[in-house]
Amino acid sequence: MRRWKQLDRATRSRIELGAVVSLLPLSAAIAAIAAAPAALDLDSVQSQPIVEVIEAPRLEARLAAVEQREAFIREASVQRGEPFSALLARLGIDDEAATAFMRADRAAQPLVRIAPGRFVQASIDADGRLNWLRAYGDESSEPVTNVLAVIRDDDAPEGFRVTESEISLERRVELRSGEIQTSLFAAADTAEIPDSVAQQVVDALENEIDFHRSLQRGDTFRVIYEALYVGGEYMRPGRLLAVEFVSGGRHAEAYWFDDGTRYGGFYALSGQSMKGAFLRSPMEYTRMSSGFSANRTHPLFGYDTAHRGIDYPAPTGTKVRTIADGVITFAGWQSGYGNVVEVRHDARYSTLYAHLRKFGAGMAKGARVSQGDVIGFVGMTGWATGPHLHFEVKVAGRQVNPLRVQFPSAEPLAEHQREALVSAAEPLREQLALLERVRVASYAH
């Protein structure tokens, strides 16, 4: 009964109608029996409804079919330094039997030690029970890629089986547009844009747009990305090819370009890399963190933290990353700041990360770190009333507003590469313009 109430009204109506139609022959037979003379051989009549009753359980069969469709497909790219348990949590998997199997089964071990950047998909039910988990080869292996899968199989000795195969991928181009109402990921859901594509939008534009603090209701974006198909059926999203974002009246755009590196990169039409020498934010913008609030007045002492740094409220344990390459000059406890890591990036710039719950692996004075390395985890050590990261930027030893500081830019493309970028981007620009006209027309209608 609980499953029946969870169905939407349209589905219930279709099931009820089907059940009524399927029972009409049975009703007719019963009416015929009631009208029959007493001398009628009832055995021959009663045998007829049995044939019809075989189809009468259509209602339960349809309920089972609907329940079978109540599977959720979750997807993610493996992050650097991410434990296997954290990956399963991001995928929404809450299945002790499946987790134990993957940790114990030799054929499934590559999943437990999966490399950063690999794309994974999982099918789960509403309770987090795993139906299947797939890990795909990296981008460089296309158009043929390896797929390692763990599949629930009640006939298998351990309840699961592992398969490995090679599949040929067909690339298609998808165009989507969205409008911010609450957060980027909510808008992406409404526009049917996969999470991994939304994350690539952040990766491409995070030095142009502060996704934690600057997004406003009514901001718009348009994306072009690859969708990968197998045998004509959708398999998974691929690479973001182009994005335009309008936030607070400010326009930003980026185009993927094969710059000769393994994965390519995102560039402005000027040839400037969108990934600067410094990241704008010390925390990744994810579905979990997309509700960050604006900087605030210190709750204990009343001063405005934007003058010395900014606060990023976030759940305890959220990863904190260094915004640029550098050397750790301090990792330890400071009064008020609690657990602190300070990084010197060059002769002028340094950054500080405070109130950490704990430090990342190997974080100690003198250790070298690379941009994006996890240096700690959000906590509330020191003078803090709730879990958050206090982040500071220093220029020549003086604290400056992290939201206004002008970081040095990365090296632009060489002239011949810039010409190739503009040529490759031209058809994408035309498609984005067409997508904008379609969006405007739909709003006008």
N, C-alpha and C positions, 0 to 999 in steps of 0.2 A: 504493500500500500504506500509506503514511503517513496519507493521509486516512482510509482504512478503519479504522486503529487508533485514530484520534482520535474516532471515533463512539462513543456510549455503547452499552452492551450491548443495551438494548432495541431501539435503532434497527438495530443489526447483525442481531439476530434477525429483525426484520420484513423486512429486505432479503433475508436468506438464505432465509426461507420463501417470499417472493415469487419469488426466482430459481428455487427448486426447483419451485414450482408451474408457473412459466412454461415450464420445461424438460420437464415430464411428457409433453406431446404428442410432443416430439422423441424422448424415450426409447421411448415406445410405438411410434413409427414405425420406429426402429432395430431394436427387437425383432421387429417384423413382417417387416422385410427379412431378418433372420437366419433366420426360420422359413419364409420363402417358398420354393417349389420353384425349381429351377435354371432352369426354362423360363419363369419369370415375367419380364415386361418391366420391368426395373429402372428404366428411364428414367421410367416413369409413377409409380413409387414414390418415386424420388428427388426428384421435383418437389414432392411433398407437404411434406417437412420445410422447404423453403425458405420457405414461408408462415409456418411457426411460428418459424423462426430470426429473422425480422424483429422479433419481440417478445422474443427471448432477451436482448438487451442491456439489459433492465430494471434489472439490478444497477448498471450504469454510469450509467444515467439517474437512478436513485434517488440514487446518490452525488452526482451533479451537482446534483440538487434539494436535497439536504441541504446541500451546500456553498453553494448559492445562499442558503439561509436563514441562513448563518453571517455575517450582517451585523449590526452593532451600531449602534443609534440613540443618539447623544449629543446633549445639549441644553444650552444655556447662555444667560444674559442678558449682553449686552455691558456691560462695566464702564467706568466713567469713566477716561479716559486710557489705555485698554488698546490696545496696538498690534495690528494685524491678525494678525501672526505669533503673538502670545500667545493670541489668541482661537482660532486654528487649533490651537495646542498643547493648549489646554484641551479642545477637542473631540476630541482624539486623532488629528487629521489629520496624516499624514506622507506627503505626496504632492507632490513637486516640480512635476510637470506641471500638477496642478490649481492649485497656488499661482501658478505662472507665468501660467497662463491668466487667472486672476481679476485679477491685477495688470495684465495687458496689454490685456484685452478691455474696450472702452468700456462695453458693456452691463452688465458685471459690476462696474464701478467703485463703484457704491453699496455693494456688499458690503465693499470695502476701506475705505470711509469711513463705515461703519455707525455710527449714533448710539447713545450709551449707553442702556441699558434695553431695546433691541430684543431679541426672543427669536429664537434661531437653533437649527436642528436640522441634524444631519449623519448620513448613513448611511455607515459605513466598514466595511472588512473587517478581519480580525485583524491585518493588517500596516499599517493606517492609510491604505489606499488609498481615495480618496473615490468613493462612488457618486453621492451628491447632497448639496447644501447648500441649505437654505432659510432665508430671513430673513422674518419676519412684521412687519406693521405694529404700532404701539404699541397699548396697551390702549384708547386713546380712539377708535380707528378701528373697534372692534367695534360691531355684530355682523358688519359687512362689513370685511374686512381685505385688504390687499395682500400678496402673496407673491412675492418675488423668489427664483429658484432657479437654481443651476448644476447641470447634470445630465451625467454621463458618457455620451457617445454616440460609439461607435467609428466611426459613419458620418459624423460631423461633421468638417469640415476640421481643426479643432484638437483633436479628441477630446472636446470638451465643447460644450454649448449652453446658452444662457441663456433662461429663460422668465419672464414676469411676468404675474400674473393677480390677479383679485379673487375671494375666496371668502366665502361666507356661513357663519358659525360658529354652531353650536348649543351652548348652555351646558348642561352637566349637573353635578350635585353628586356628589362622591365622598367617602366616609368611610373613613378608615384609622386603625389604631392600631399602635404599635410599642413595642419594649422594647430599651433599650440593652444591648448585650453588649460591644462594643468602641468604637464611635463612632456619632455621629448618622447619618452617611451610610451606614454599614453596616447600621444598623437600618432606615433608609429603604429600602434595597435589598431587605431581607428582606420588608418590608411592601408592596413594590411602589409606593412613593411616589416620584414624579419628583424629580430633583435640584433643579429650580427651586423646587419646593414646600418641600423641606427647607431650601433657602437662605432662603426667605421666613420659615420658622419661626425661623431665627437672627435675621433682620432684625427680627422682631416682638418677640423675647424677649431680645435680647442685653444689654439693660440690667437684666434680671432674673436671668439665668442666665449664668455665665461658661462658655461652651461649650468654651473652651480647657482649663480646669482643673477644673471642678466636676462634670462628668458622671461618674456611677457606674454600674457594672453593676447592672441591675435598675430603673434609672430608666425611666419610661414616658411616652408622649405619645399624644395623639389629635388628629387634624387633619380639617378639612372644607375642601375646596377645589373649585374649578371645573375641569371637564375640557371641552375644546372639541372638538366633533365636526363633520365635514363629510359630509353625505349619509349619516348614520348610522354613519360610521366615525371612530374616535378619531384626532384630529389632534395635539393637544398639551395640556399642562396649562395652566391659567389662574391665577387669583388665589387665594391662600390666604384663606379666609373666617373661620376660627376655629381656635384651637389651645389645648390644655391640656397642660401639662408638669408632671410630678412628678419633682423631682430632689432626692435626699437628704431626702425627706420634705417638701420645700418645694413648694408649689403655685403655678403661674403660669399665667395665661391671657390671651389677647388676641383681639380681634375687629376685623375690617376694617370701616371706616365711611367713607361718603362725606361727608367734612367740608367739601366745597366746593373743595378743591384739585384739581389735575389728576388725581392718582393716588389720592387718599384717604389714609388712614393707619390704623395699628393702635392700639387704645385698650383700656384696662381698663374695666370696667363703671362705675367711678367717674367716667369721662370724662377720666382722665389719659392723656396721650399716652404710648405705649410707647417712642417715640423721644425720649429726653431731650435736654436741651441739650448733654450730654456723652455720648459713647459709652463703654461700659465697657472695650472693648479697642481697642488701636491697630492690630489686624490682623484682617482678615476671616477668619471661620471657613469654610474651604472644604474640599472633599474632600482637597486636597493638604495642608492644614495641620491636619487633624483629629487628628493624632497628637501634638500638642504635649504636652510633659511639664510637670510641676509646677515651681514655682520652686525654685532650687537654691542650694547654697553655691558661692561664687565659686571656680573651679578653680585660680586662681593664688594668691589671698591668703587664702582660707578664710572670709571674712566672709559672713554671710547676706544675700543681696541683697534679701530681702523688707523689710528695715528701711529701705532707701533707694530701692528700686525693685523691679521684677520682670523676669526674663529670659524671653523667648519664643524658644526654639530653633525654627528654621525653615530651609528650604532657602535657599541663597544666591539673591538676586534676588526673594524674596517681597516684595510691596508692603507699605509701611508707611503708614498713614493718620493724619491728625490727628483727635483725638477731638472737637474742637469748633472753632467759628469763632475766629479770632484773628489776631494779627500776629506774624510771625517776628522774634524779637529776636536770634537768633544762628543762623548756618549756616556751619559750617566745621570745622576740626580742633581737638580738645582732647586733651591728653595723657591717655592711658588710655582715653578714650571714643572715640578715632578720629573718624570723621565724625559730627557731631552737628547736630541741628536742635532749637532751643528755641522754643516758641510761648507767647506771653502771650495768654490768653483774655479776661480782664477784670482788674479791680483786685486780685482775690484769687488767681486760679487761673492756673497755667502748667504746661506739660508739656515733657519732654525725651525725645529719641529718639536713641539712641547706637549705635555700631558699624556704621553704615550703610555699605554698599558704595559707593553713590553717592546723590546728591540727586535729587529729582524736578525736573521742568522748572519753571524760574522761582523756585526756592526760594532766596531771598536775604534778607538783613536788610531789614526794612521791608515785605516782601511780605505781602499779606493772603491768608489761606487760609480755606476753608470746611470745615465738618465733613465728613469722609470724603475730603478731597483727598489724593492720593498725594504725600507729602513726601519719600520716599526708598525705598530697597530694602535688605533684610536683607543684612548682610555680616559680616565679622569683623575690622574695622579696630580699631586700638588694642589694648588688653590683652584679647584674646579668644582662646580656644582652639578655638572652633568658631563657625559662623555662627549668630547669634541677634540679637534686638533687646533692648537694655536700655532700659526704659521707666520714667520717673519722673514723679510728680505733686508739685507744690509748691503749698502754700496759704500765702499771705502770705510767700512766700520760703522756707518751711520744707518739707523733704521729708517726705512722709507715705506711708503704705502705700496703693498704688493699689487694693488689693483691699478696703479698708475705708473709703476716703474717701466722704463723702456729697456728691455733686454736686448742684447746683441742678436743680430739675425744670422741664420745659417747661410752658407755660401749658395748663391743662385746657380742655375744651370748655365753651362757654357752656351755661347751664341748659337752654335749649330744645333744643340739640343733644344734650345728654346724655340727655334723655327719648327723643329719636329713636333714639339709639344703643341704649338698653336695649330699646326696642321691636323694633329690627331684630335684636338679639342673642338675644332670647328663644327663637325656634325653633331657633337654632343651639345654644343651651345644652341644649335638650331632645334634640337629635340627639347631642350629645356624651355626655349621660347614658346614652342608649340604647346608644351605642357602647361605653361602659364596662361596661354590664351584659352585653353580648354577649361582650366580652373576658373578663370574670370567669367567665362561664358556660363559655366554651371552655376556660379553664384548669381549672375544676372537673371538666369532663368528662375 
